[in-house]
């Protein structure tokens, strides 16, 4: 199994730890005074102090425009539902609230978009069968 690694900039390590660690439940890995690693649903995120990347709602998916670029994870549906419920209960400000898209089609999925405290856009997808992530 291969792991995906993404390094990107954040503006505040304490807020980043609270968001990825406390809210999303990602285990913290190595860190220094300028960066921190997280186990982001089985993949490695390296959050470095600096200027976050620019994004704009230029990705058209179905009837929605989503922020580009963005990153995220594809979760089993039960995990997605649990996370969506937790984020709703915590009052997360969604760019795209939890919903189903491509219903009844190959690749049917649940999705939600939100940002971290530095404004980095994140999409979390849920699928009944993870192999559906590549369905055509």
C-alpha positions, 0 to 999 in steps of 0.5 A: 500500500502506498501513502499519499503525502501533501505538504502545504502552508498554514498560518497558525500551528496551534489552530492547525493542531486544534482543527486537524487533531481535535476536530478531524481526529487526525493523529499528530506526527513529527513536528518542529516550531515551523511545521507539523505532520498529521495522519490524515485518514491514512495519509501524511499531511505536512503543515508548514508555516507560510502563505496558504495557496490561492484557491477559487470556486472554478471547479464545476461539478454537477450544479456546484462550483467548488474551490480549486485546488483542494485536497481531501479523503475518500472514506467508507460511508459510515466514517463519512456520516460520523464525520459529517455529523460531528462537523455539523454539531461543531458548527463548521461553516461548509462551502458545500454542506454534506450531500449526495451527488451522482445519485444512482450513477457510477461513482455515487458519493457523499461529499462535503467541502469546508476549509481549515483555519488557514483557508485551505479547502478540503473535500471529504467524500464518502462511498459505499464501496471505495472502488467506486472512486474510480468508476466510469 
